[in-house]
Amino acid sequence: MSQVFSEETHRNLLARIPHCTGREVSDWLRTVDEGPALCFEEKVSWLRHEHNLAYGHAKAIIHEYDLRRAARKLM
């Protein structure tokens, strides 16, 4: 079962990603965009296994990716 993070936790995780991974969130979002077309949890697993990310960081990246993609569709 997937954990549900609060908005505050999501923002805190995103803020820590550059420090913990050495890459900016925008770089990770580009990686996801160029990666395989998978469902949410499969993308999280892909990031974890292909890029050695912690579960929380991978989930925050995919959640942010989906939020930004949805925002683009609304415009």
C-alpha positions, 0 to 999 in steps of 0.5 A: 500500500502506498503512503500518502504524504501531506503537502508539507511533507511533499514540499520538505522532501522536494527541498531535500532532493538536491542535497541527498541526490546531487541533482536538482528536482528539474533534472529528475523531472526531465529524467521521468519525462524521458523514462518509460511510460509506467503507472505511478507506483511503477515509476516510483519503483523504476526511479528507486531501482534504476537511480538508487533513490529512497522511496520517499524521494522517488515518490515525491518526484513522481508526485511532483511530475504528475502535478506539473503535468496536470497543471499543463493540461489545464492551461 
